[in-house]
Amino acid sequence: MFLAISFFTLFLFSVASIFCVFFIGDAFAISGNYIVTNAENRLFTIDRDTNIASIIATDVGSRSFDVAIDPLGNYIVADYWGGNIISVTPSGVKTTLVSGLAHPYGIAIDSNSNYIVIDTGTGTGDGRILSINSNTFVVTTLLGNLTGWLYDIAIDANGDYIVIDGLSDRILKINHQDLAVSIISPNVPDGRLRALTINSNGDYVLTYSITGNVSDGSLILIDHLSGNYSVITNGLTDPSGIAFDNGNYIVTDTGTGNLLSVTPSGVKTTLVSGLGNPYGIAINYYTPNTTISSAVVTSKNFPSGSTTTATSIKFSFNSVDGANPIYFECRLDGKNYSTCNSPIQYSSLKVGTHYFDVRVVGYLSKTDPTPAHFEWAIKKVK
């Protein structure tokens, strides 16, 4: 279900015979989308199920190479030429949070909701890794005076920073506590390591190209333990951004203007065409939402807030979520949540007021922040 404020363009492209529709404005009321920047300073949202694309905002900085999503659902954009960090709401409202940086390139968000930013500098020893407080927007330099072309950043399961040095074709692993730096040199052919993501095994998967303007781009995997690399697929044209999505890699292929899905075995599928020159990508998964579809007492529907003499009740519930697996957690009368299935029945309940809550836990352990709630009272039989 979406609201289109104004129709932009519609075209049919041959790959997989998929329609790609562009709208401008607040086109999607739900998350579960790919968020993509491009060289034309547009910010797109692309539905993960339908591959329908919408322009969230235009004139977002100047060459915004990367984007991340904060806990509030805003899109945090690294504005490379403008030296800014920009927040864009899902409805397209833009706010400059930080200005005066040299060349912010990669951006990630840590477990404390801070923005961890790669400020590339000029490549002459002035590169920095910054932490920006998401409440005060105070900028703290974690590491400075770094040489090389620092591009993308990801945060691993331990909270450590994984950074690309594109000039030296190497990976910097930075301990998030003491900021000690270890170097992984995969000995890839001389070219450009551009962006990275971390898969479910903890390995680093990177976009890579030799020249950046012909079909010599690749997707490579670097083992996070040995540092050895292997090629997942070739034939990309200046691939830029990458994200890991439920087993597959979602890649912005800048030279062709396409958004691709690549399996671990290297099978490529074009999801969307016509994105201009796409760069950064982030994934905004559905926030799970739980609904109590029915409450039944003595074989009849029973509304919340009612009173009964019956001491048993049966609840049915469901959820819409962007990816499997999902499961439910229930609790009665404010006790701890435990895993449950629909329907669930409670019997031999005592006289008094009772409360039932149910929530869904979705992909990547995202939990419904607003559990479905039901309350009722049991009175004595006269």
Secondary structure, 3 states (H helix, E strand, C coil): CCCCCEEEEEEEECHHHEEEEEEECCCCCCCCEEEEEECCCCEEEEECCCCCEEEEECCCCCCEEEEEECCCCCEEEEECCCCEEEEECCCCCEEEEECCCCCEEEEEECCCCCEEEEECCCCCCCEEEEEECCCCCCEEEEEEEECCCEEEEEECCCCCEEEEECCCCEEEEECCCCCCEEEECCCCCCCEEEEEEECCCCCEEEEEECCCCCCCEEEEEECCCCCCEEEEEEEECCEEEEEEECCEEEEEECCCCEEEEECCCCCEEEEECCCCCEEEEEEECCCCEEEEEEEEECCEECCCCCEECCCCEEEEEEEECCCCCCEEEEEECCCCCEEECCCEEECCCCCEEEEEEEEEECHHHCECCCCEEEEEEECCCC
